[in-house]
Amino acid sequence: MLLSIDKLNFSYNSRPILSGITFSVRPGQLVAILGPNGAGKTTLLKCINTIHQAGEGTIFLDGNDVLSMGREHIARAMGYVSQKTEAPRLTVFDAVLLGRTPHMGWQVSRNDMKMVDAALHRLELQDLALRYLDELSGGELQKVAVARALVQEPRLLLLDEPTSSLDLKNQVAILSLLRQVVDGHGMAAVMSMHDLNTAFRFADTVIFLKNRCIHAVVPCCSVTATMVEEVYGLPVEIHHINSYPVVIPLDRTEEKSCPVQ
């Protein structure tokens, strides 16, 4: 296993946030963490990356105990994209180049520059390379953060709602790119999401969180309407389009019809 988590607990000011979290991730897997607001999705990602220190439990990455790894080792092994990206007075190129910091010596190499340039082109950011971050939209900032994580060349990518600020086209572009990177480089990605249908379209496996615990870990193709209703408290139907599950809410308390054109 690339990532193995066993009986992870985390509390904030004595208030339990995560309890008994256990799951594993193989190379080549794209895993989506789903659940209602406050379920602990962001907290779980931060515990894996040791931004938050877990109270109990173990986290192993490639057989190494993450909780005993130094920050530099973690930075080489994991790339983290937060939900909110800061916008300091840096150019896009320099911001992405920072992702190479764990691998660089005293000087920036030609290879570092090539990797940054390649990432900018893959994310269609090349025309913004010399723009400053504080001049960008929220969606553009999110793409810069993903590019910076990719040039880190991590074994594991952690992404906190990576599509939250993106339009439909860019959502598909980012997740398609993550799918390609995970499939082709022997790495894995774990991302928190709110959009169930998008998660089912691109992820291999979903982890449902509820009441601080894991409610279910299932392949996307095995998600049932009962699972979704138990986690979100909302009746749904699940239909399949091109083999992908699509969730349709059934709450009709404020049902309205669309006029026929």
DRENZAMAR-73384 format. One record per atom (N, C-alpha, C): x, y, z; residue in one letter. Coordinates in steps of 0.05 Angstrom, whole numbers, plus 5000, padded with zeros to 4 digits. Layout:
XYZA...
//
This chain:
501749765000M500050005000M501750255000M500850454986L502250714986L501750865012L499150885019L498351025044L496650835061L497350815086S495850645105S495350795131S492850825138I492050965162I490450775180I491150775205D489850585224D489150725249D486450715255K485350815281K486251095288K486051275268L486851545272L484751705287L485551845308N483752015324N484852295324N483052495323F483952775326F481852925341F482753095360S480953265375S481953545374S480053735375Y480854025376Y479654145401Y481354235419N480454345445N478654145459N479553895460S478253675474S475653595460S475053705437R472653635422R473353435400R472353185401P473152985380P472253075353P474053065333I473553135306I473552885288I475552705293L475752455278L476152235298L474952005292S475051775310S475351515295S477551375301G477951105290G478151085260G479351285248I479551295218I481551085208I480650905192T482350685181T481750645152T483750675135F483450615107F486250605094F486350515069S488950495055S488450585026S490650665014V490550754986V492950634971V492250514948R494350394931R495450584911R497850534900P498750694877P496850684854P496450904841G494550904818G491650964826G491151004852Q488351054861Q487851354864Q485451434857L484451704862L482051664880L482351764905V480351724926V479051984933V476351984934A474852224942A473652194970A474052394987I472952395014I470352565013I468152445019L465552575018L464252575045L462452765048G460952785073G459853065077G457953095095P456753365100P458753555112P457953815112N459654015124N460153945153N462653975161G463453915189G464053625194G464053465174A464553175178A467453115184A469253305177G472153255183G473853205158G472853275135K474253215110K476953365109K476853625113T479253795112T481153715135T480053665158T481753585181T483153325176T481853135162L483252885156L485652925138L485253095117L487553145099L489853275114L489153465132K491253595147K492653415167K491253215177C492453015195C494452835179C493652765155I495352595138I497952745132I497753005128N500053175121N501553285146N500553205169T501653295196T501453595201T499753735185I499154005192I497654005219I495953815223H494753755249H496153505260H496753505285Q497953265298Q495753085309Q495652845298A493652655307A494152575336A491952535351G492252465379G493052175382G491952005365E492451715366E492351605338E493551365334G493351235308G496051255293G496151125270T498551115254T497951195225T499951325213I499851395184I502451305172I502251125152F504651035139F504551095109F506651205098L506951265070L509351115059L508850935040D510950765029D512450615051D510950535072G512250385094G513650555115G513650825111N514951005130N512851135148N513451155173D511751285193D511651585189D509451685178V509251975172V509652145197V508652045219L508752205244L511652245254L513452085244S516252115252S518052245230S516752305207M518252425185M518652725189M520852835180G521353115181G519753265160G519553535163R517953685145R519053675116R521753665113E522853655086E522253395073E522253175088H521652915077H518652905069H516953015086I514153025080I513653185055I515053415052A514653595029A515453455003A517453275004R518153124980R516252904974R514952794995A513152564991A510252634986A509352864996M506552944994M506353224982M504453254964G503653524954G500953584965G500653824977Y498153904989Y497054154976Y494554144968V493154374956V490854444975V491054674988S489054755008S486554864994S484454885009Q481854984999Q482155284992Q483655435008K484055715003K486955764997K487555904975T490255954967T490956244972T493156284986E494056564991E495056684966E495056954964A495957094940A498057294947A500457204954P502657404959P503557534933P505257724936R506257874912R508457714898R507557494886L509357324870L508157294843L509857244823T508757174796T507856884797T506256824778V505256544775V507656354772V509556424755F511856254750F513356204776F513856414792D515356384816D513856224837D511156264838A509556114857A509555814851A509455744825V509655454818V512455354823V514455514818L517255434823L517755364852L516255484870L516555414899L515955124904L514354994887G513854714890G516354544887G518354644874R520854504870R522754534894R522054694913T523854754936T524954504950T523254294955P524354064969P526453914953P526653964927H528553814910H530953984901H530854244906M532854424896M535254454915M537554504903G539854574919G540054874922G542454984919W542755274922W541855424898W541655294875Q540855434851Q538555284837Q537055444822V534855324806V536155194781V535554944776S536654804753S534954844728S536154774706R534654784680R532354594681R532654364695N530454174697N528154294713N528854434735D526654564751D525054754733D526454914717M525155114700M523354964679M524354744668K522854594648K520354474661K520554384685M518254254698M516054464704M516854704712V514954914717V513554994691V515155024670D514055104644D512054894635D512754644638A510954424629A508354424645A508554474671A506154474688A504354714680A505554944674L503955174666L502455114640L503754984622H502354914597H500154704601H500654514618R498654304622R496154414635R496454634650L494154754664L493255004650L494355054626E493655284610E494055544625E496255564638L497055804654L499355954641L500355854618Q502755974607Q502456274601Q500056364594D499756644588D499656814613D499356684636L499356834662L501956814677L503956694665A506456634679A507756874693A507457114681L508757354693L506757534707L504257434709R502257584725R502657534755R501857724772Y502157684800Y499657544811Y500157384832L497957224843L495657394852L496157634863D494057804873D492457934851D493157874826E491557974803E489857754791E489857514803L488457294791L485757244803L484057104789S481457024800S481856784818S479756724833G479956494852G480456234837G479156194813G479655954798G482455934787G483556164778E486356164769E488256104791E487756214815L489456154838L489455854845L487055734842Q486855444848Q488455284828Q488455364803K490055224783K493055254789K493855484798V496655534805V497455344828V495755314848A496355144871A496654854862A494954764843V495254494833V497854464818V498554654801A501054644786A503454624805A503354784827R505554784846R505854504859R503554384866A503654114878A504753904858A504053934833L504953734813L507953744809L509153984809V512054004804V513653904829V512253864851Q513653744874Q514353444869Q513053324849E513353044843E512852864868E510652904881P510152754906P509152474899P509352294919R508152034916R505152044922R504352234938L501552264946L500752554943L498452604929L497352864927L494952884946L494753094962L492453144979L491253404970L488653394964L487353634952L484753684967L484453924978D482054004993D480254154975D478154024965E476154144947E477554284924E479054134907P480654254886P479054394864P476454344862T474854464841T472854664851T473054744876S470954914888S470755194875S472955294864S472955564852S472955554822S472555324810L472955294781L470255274767L470155374742D467855334725D467855044715D465654974701L465354694693L467654594676L468454754656K470654674638K473154614654K473854794672N476354764687N476154544708N473754494718Q473454264736Q474154004722Q473053974698V473653734683V476553724675V477753954668A480553954660A482353874683A481853984707I483553934730I483353634738I480953534739L480553254748L481453054727L481253124702S482252954681S485352944683S486553174688L489453184691L490353014716L488953044738L489652884762L489352584756L487252514741R486852234733R489252134717R490152294698Q492352214681Q494952194697Q495452384715V497852384731V497952144749V495752084762V495551854781V495951594765V494651574742D494751324727D497551274716D498951494708G501451454694G504051474709G503851544736H506351594751H506551424776H504951224780G505151054803G504751194830G503251414829M502651564853M499651534860M498751684879A495851674887A495051954895A492352004895A491252254904A488852204921A488652374942V486352364960V485252654961V482652684954M481552954952M478852964966M478353184980S475753224992S473953364971S471453294971M469653414951M466853434963M465253624952H462353644958H460653544935H461653564911D460053484887D460253174884D458253034892L458252744890L458552644862L457052764843N457052664816N459852694803N461152914808T463852954798T465752754810T465452714836A467252514849A466852234837A464352154833F463851894821F464951864793F465052094779R465952094751R469052044749R470552144768F473452144766F474951964786F473751914809A475051764830A474651464825A476451304837D476151014838D474450934862D475051064885T473950984910T472951234925T470851204940V469951424957V469851344986V470551535003I470451495032I468251685043I466151575054F464051735065F464651775095F464752035103L465052095132L462352195143L461852105168K459452185182K459952165212K459152375226N459452375256N462252295265N464252405252R467052375260R468252115251R466651935240C467651665233C467351605203C468651395194I468151305167I465551145166I463751235149H461151085146H461450865126H462950915105A463350705084A465750775067A467150565058V469250595038V468550405015V467850514992V466850344970V467850444943V468150264924P468650344896P466250524887P466750714870C464650894861C462350734849C462950524834C460850374821C459050224840C459850204866S458250064886S456750244905S456850504901V455350694918V452350644914V450850644936T447950604935T446550854945T443950874937A442351094946A442051094977A441950854988T441850825018T444250955031T446650895021M449051015032M448851325032M448151435009V448051725007V445951835026V443651715028E441551805045E442451795075E443751575082E444751555110E446751765117E448451845099V450552035104V449452325104V447752385084Y446852665081Y444052715091Y442552505099G439952545109G437952645088G438352565063L436652655041L436052425023L433552365017P432952144999P433852204971P435052004958V436052044931V435451794914V435651834888E435751614870E438551614857E439551384849I442051364834I441451234807I442151374786H441951274759H444751254748H445151104727H447751074715H447751174686H449651354681I449951464654I452751394645I452951254623N455651164613N457151014635N455750864651S456750694673S457450854698S457151124698Y457851274721Y455251334737Y455351304764P453051364781P452451664782P449951724780V449052004782V446952024803V447352204823V445552234845V443452444839V440952374843I438752564839I437152594866I437252824878P435852864904P432852844899P431452744920L428552694918L426952874938L428253074950D426853244968D424953424952D422353374955R420353524939R418753724956R419853804979T418353984997T417854254983T419754334965E419354584952E419554544921E418254324913E418354244885E417154464867E418554514845K417454704826K417954594798K416254654780S416554554753S417754764734S419154674714C420254854694C418154884672C417755134663P415855174641P416755034615P414954914601V415554784576V415955004554V418154994540Q418755184519Q417455094493Q
//
